[in-house]
């Protein structure tokens, strides 16, 4: 997610798990690829392999070092086709929901990782009709337990 230019280069990377819609939001100081990909790797590295089998990116320049993701943690990488927002509907919907707390006019430079986690907790602990009125966190936990067996 990008913010008004006058507020600096800070931005947010959203990671959304496709089945449970579990969301992780990462604050970045800029769109340089190494720090962005480093934060993504740190966020998913400790997940079991079945939970980080693949990741799909949009066409942003911050994702050009995707080969490091594959080499370091074994996550297969895919990219959406250009100008094809329907290929990332869950992601777009999640970002729209996150904009309640992260409007384009908000200066996120002063926000901490704890602030980002609080936003994620709000998103992940809200029951969703598409999940049978379970929360994203409940469904994600169930999927993790199933995969461990």
Wavefront OBJ file of the C-alpha trace (Angstrom):
o trace
v 0.000 0.000 0.000
v 1.284 3.403 -0.890
v 0.638 6.727 0.835
v 0.769 10.379 -0.220
v 4.226 11.260 -1.586
v 4.585 14.270 0.673
v 4.565 11.838 3.623
v 7.781 10.172 2.480
v 8.582 6.847 0.866
v 7.219 4.635 3.650
v 4.839 1.957 2.449
v 3.174 -1.233 3.561
v 3.447 -4.775 2.232
v 0.384 -6.969 2.804
v 0.693 -10.742 2.944
v -2.617 -12.592 2.694
v -2.911 -16.360 3.010
v -5.261 -17.569 0.305
v -7.453 -20.103 2.160
v -7.903 -18.493 5.578
v -7.271 -14.909 4.410
v -4.939 -14.531 7.417
v -3.141 -11.198 7.026
v 0.286 -9.877 7.949
v 1.102 -6.208 7.345
v 4.734 -5.104 7.146
v 5.898 -1.482 7.261
v 8.745 -0.591 4.899
v 10.858 2.598 4.910
v 10.926 2.623 1.069
v 10.308 0.418 -1.989
v 13.856 -0.938 -2.284
v 13.762 -4.647 -2.932
v 16.263 -5.954 -0.348
v 14.544 -4.579 2.773
v 11.069 -5.452 1.478
v 12.008 -9.023 0.574
v 13.968 -9.350 3.825
v 10.876 -8.475 5.841
v 8.772 -10.915 3.829
v 11.302 -13.697 4.444
v 11.441 -12.908 8.160
v 7.638 -12.975 8.336
v 7.177 -16.381 6.690
v 10.452 -18.209 7.384
v 9.236 -19.895 10.586
v 6.049 -21.234 9.006
v 6.064 -24.929 8.100
v 6.962 -25.573 4.465
v 3.391 -26.537 3.522
v 2.248 -23.089 4.703
v 4.768 -21.171 2.611
v 4.843 -23.272 -0.540
v 4.164 -20.356 -2.865
v 3.631 -16.613 -2.917
v 2.122 -14.436 -5.640
v 3.283 -10.868 -6.157
v 1.992 -8.017 -8.232
v 4.371 -6.377 -10.703
v 5.993 -3.939 -8.244
v 9.717 -3.268 -8.517
v 10.145 -4.071 -4.828
v 9.738 -7.773 -5.684
v 12.558 -8.059 -8.258
v 14.770 -10.032 -5.874
v 12.248 -12.889 -5.777
v 14.951 -15.483 -6.599
v 16.390 -14.931 -3.094
v 13.028 -15.884 -1.607
v 13.084 -19.162 -3.504
v 16.749 -19.862 -2.778
v 16.710 -19.033 0.924
v 13.410 -20.436 2.165
v 12.136 -22.590 -0.697
v 9.029 -20.601 -1.509
v 7.895 -20.810 -5.145
v 7.183 -17.371 -6.600
v 4.471 -16.315 -9.050
v 3.441 -12.965 -10.496
v 0.027 -11.637 -11.446
v -0.467 -10.664 -15.067
v -0.209 -6.915 -15.729
v -3.487 -5.006 -15.359
v -5.307 -8.056 -13.963
v -6.708 -7.093 -10.547
v -9.151 -10.034 -10.583
v -6.154 -12.330 -10.049
v -5.653 -10.865 -6.591
v -9.195 -10.232 -5.378
v -8.648 -11.401 -1.780
v -5.560 -9.226 -1.516
v -7.379 -6.151 -2.895
v -10.304 -6.716 -0.527
v -7.943 -7.073 2.442
v -6.134 -3.837 1.559
v -9.480 -2.047 1.287
v -10.353 -3.237 4.800
v -6.915 -2.230 6.140
v -7.401 1.284 4.747
v -9.793 1.901 7.680
v -6.669 2.309 9.801
v -4.108 3.079 7.097
v -5.634 5.819 4.985
v -3.570 7.267 2.131
v -3.239 10.523 4.079
v -1.812 8.848 7.179
v 1.844 9.376 7.982
v 2.990 5.862 8.859
v 6.614 6.817 9.542
v 5.851 7.079 13.256
v 3.998 3.783 13.428
v 5.751 0.868 15.118
v 5.689 -2.843 14.307
v 3.399 -3.190 17.335
v 0.950 -0.718 15.736
v 0.973 -2.813 12.552
v 0.388 -5.976 14.569
v -2.636 -4.376 16.245
v -4.135 -3.636 12.819
v -3.452 -7.229 11.753
v -5.092 -8.505 14.943
v -8.208 -6.458 14.181
v -8.351 -7.853 10.655
v -7.600 -11.440 11.695
v -10.016 -11.538 14.635
v -13.096 -10.288 12.790
v -15.572 -13.057 11.881
v -16.156 -13.302 8.134
v -19.206 -14.657 6.343
v -17.000 -16.250 3.633
v -15.302 -18.290 6.399
v -18.560 -19.542 7.944
v -18.457 -16.727 10.517
v -15.098 -17.911 11.806
v -12.223 -15.493 12.141
v -9.189 -15.579 9.854
v -7.055 -16.526 12.861
v -9.302 -19.509 13.698
v -9.232 -20.842 10.142
v -5.464 -20.306 9.846
v -4.896 -22.167 13.134
v -7.100 -25.062 11.927
v -5.186 -25.271 8.632
v -1.852 -25.282 10.462
v -2.985 -28.091 12.763
v -4.307 -30.115 9.801
v -1.024 -29.748 7.958
v 1.023 -30.843 10.968
v -0.734 -34.213 11.174
l 1 2 3 4 5 6 7 8 9 10 11 12 13 14 15 16 17 18 19 20 21 22 23 24 25 26 27 28 29 30 31 32 33 34 35 36 37 38 39 40 41 42 43 44 45 46 47 48 49 50 51 52 53 54 55 56 57 58 59 60 61 62 63 64 65 66 67 68 69 70 71 72 73 74 75 76 77 78 79 80 81 82 83 84 85 86 87 88 89 90 91 92 93 94 95 96 97 98 99 100 101 102 103 104 105 106 107 108 109 110 111 112 113 114 115 116 117 118 119 120 121 122 123 124 125 126 127 128 129 130 131 132 133 134 135 136 137 138 139 140 141 142 143 144 145 146 147 148 149
